[in-house]
């Protein structure tokens, strides 16, 4: 049973390991996906920030002195040429707008008819003017003030807002449109590398985990196989030991009968009768087996009784009878040393208890007495009554039946007596004494006597 429990635990462990591998694959995939998103976002933001810094520094460095005059944004005639040259030097710059704080478009190189007009200040432009920090993002050009850029074929661009600062005061802002394709191509390329590298790393980790789990599973399976083999070997050894123990006990039991030639075959006959009564009472197999062994070994405690007392042909003295009475306790002690026979202990110890409480060794009464012990007690008494002994003759069937009837409710359990007679009617051959076993003629097998037993 313990080995079976261990095998079940190992099987559950293997199942849990497989579930762990599957769960770890899902978790690692989710972690790889999340990490890839985080790294991709960080990469995109870094690329846009790098472009923002580059465009802001370039625009401020070249155009600031042409734009700011006396704390105001003003484009002179010469400034237009400078801006044109600036744009030509940086082909990635598609368009430049110069805004005042009040939302007036001070200058632009595309659709100059917009110069001097006021437009709603966008969220990004307002933040740059208020905070003085440049911002950048890749956006679709879909607002009204970007309509001219959109008509020129620019629909998606890197849009940079850079503050125009004079004397520490933000007096306006640049709005620079740059070609976003180099930035986006770089982001896309690096994004692919990040995704491939991330999933490759996590795949390697998962593969290593699978290898570890497979090794652990293999080890558990090997241990399970070894455990099962050892269990089979132990069970075989235990069965052999049990068989040897039973053989040793039966040999000891045979020794008891060999000491007293008048009781030869007594234990076998008691076993046969007890099993017949037990079957009549519909006892299950797990109770019939201990009953059979308890009946067979009920007198094994007589090993401790001196031969002179055991085989004495005359009536026993009080002291000698006390020695005989101890055989039930001694028998229980002997079989108690053998594990497979422990269930027979109460049967052997209490087979001389009486229903009226005047038996021995514990003076049990009524339902206190184990049913199997009561069965063996009646079977033992029946064989003793119907076989020749040096201290009494064998009773006839009529006499023996009368003794059993008279003992119902006093010496014998009523249910056991009723089962005894019912079993005798069905299987009289099981109740024959030693004369029938030896093939001698006698009253035991007579059908008229069987009928009288009821």
Secondary structure, 3 states (H helix, E strand, C coil): CHHHHHHHHHHHHHHHHHHHHHHHHHHHHHHHHHHHHHHHHHHHHHHHHHHHHHHHHHHHHHHHHHHEECCEECCCHHHHHHHHHHHHHCCCEEEEEEEECCCEEEEECCCHHHCCCECCCCHHHHHHHHHCCCEEEEEECCCHHHHHHHHCCCCEEEEEEEEEEECCEEEEEEEEEECCHHHHHHHHHHHHHHHHHHHHHHHHHHHHHHHHHHHHHHHHHHHHHHHHHHHHHHHHHHHHHHHHHHHHHHHHHHHHHHHCHHHCCHHHHHHHHHHHHHHHCCCCHHHHHHHHHHHHCCCHHHHHCCHHHHCCCCCCCHHHHHHHHCHHHHHHHHHCCCHHHHHHHHHHHHCCCCCCCCCCCCCCCHHHCCHHHHHHHHHHHHHHHCCCECCECCCCHHHHHHHHHHCECCCECHHHHHHHHHHHHHCHHHHCCHHHHCCCCCHHHCHHHHHHHC
